[in-house]
Amino acid sequence: MSAQSLLPHQRRFTGLGIICMSMLDAHFTLRVLALGAREANPLMAYLIEMGDLWFVSGKLTLTAGGVALLMFASVRPNRGPSPLVILRLCFFSYAGLMAWHLILLGRLS
């Protein structure tokens, strides 16, 4: 399915879903860190050391910026991997990450 055949609201829904799951990821990350886990991403670990607000703000900024860039690129013809495919991959990757967070919360609680 090409980017042109995917309705604009479906692209927006995918992008919004990624941003929402990113914020849930931030929430779950802070919860599992409070239970003794460690952040694996060095950039996010640095932001967490600066404080929760820095972490959440940085995560939202990076995620929203990436989503906006991919959404803009998904309506432009290009060569290489389709930005729309990358958006979908991000969406389903975050869904898997939400499941992992729930497993971690269950184990650490």
N, C-alpha and C positions, 0 to 999 in steps of 0.2 A: 504494500500500500504506500503510495507516495504522500509526501507532505501536503501536496495540493488537494488530494482526495480526503484528507483528514480535516474535518470541520474545525474552524478556529476555536470554537468552544471546547472541543475535545483536547486541543493543545493546551488551552488555558487550564482545563481541569487537571491535566497531567502535571503541569507546572505548579499549580496551587497544591495539588496532592503532595508533590515533592517538598514544597516549603512547609506544609503542615507536618509531614512526617519528620522533617528536619528539626522542627521545634519540639516534637514529641521525643525525638532522639536526644535533644539537649536536656529535656526534663528527666528522661530515663537515665541518661549518663550521670547527671548530678545525683540521682537517687542511688545508683549502684556504687558511685564513688563514696558516698556517705556510708555505704555498707562495707567498704574496704577494698573495692576494685581499683584498678589503675587505668588511666587513659592511655591508649596505645598510640594515638596520633600526636606527634611532638608539638605541632602548632596548637592543637586544641589543649594539650596539657599546659603549654605556656599561657594560653588565655585563661585557663582555669586557675592557674597560680595567681593571675592578676585579679581574679574575682569572678563571681558568677555572672555579673552584668556584662563584663568584658567577654566572657565565654559565649553567652547567649547572643550578644550583639554581633560578635565576630562571626559566629556560626550562621546567623541569619543573613548577614551581609554577604558572606561568601556563597551561601546557597542561593540566595535570591539573585545575586549577580550572575552566577553560572546558569541558572534557569533562564534568566532574561536573555543572556547571550545565545543559549541553545534555541530558545523560542524564536528569536530574531533570525538565527541562521537556518532554522527549519523551514522557513518560507522562501529561502533563496536557493537557487540551483548551485550545487557544489560538486566537488570531487572528493572521494574518500568516504569515510563513515558518515552515514546520515545523522545529522543532529537530532532528528526525530527519534531515530533508533536509540541514540544515546539518552535522550529524555526518558524514553520508556524503560531503558535499562536502569537508569537512576531510580525511577519510580519503583520498580520491582525489587531493586537492591535495598531501598529503604524499607519496603514491606518486610523483606527478610530480616533486616536489622531490628525492626520492631519485634519480630518473633524472638530473636536472640535476646533482646533486652528483657522480654517477659520471662524467658527461661532463666536468665541471670538473676532477676528479681526473685523468682521462685526458689532458686538455690541459695541465695544469700540471705533471704529473710528468715 
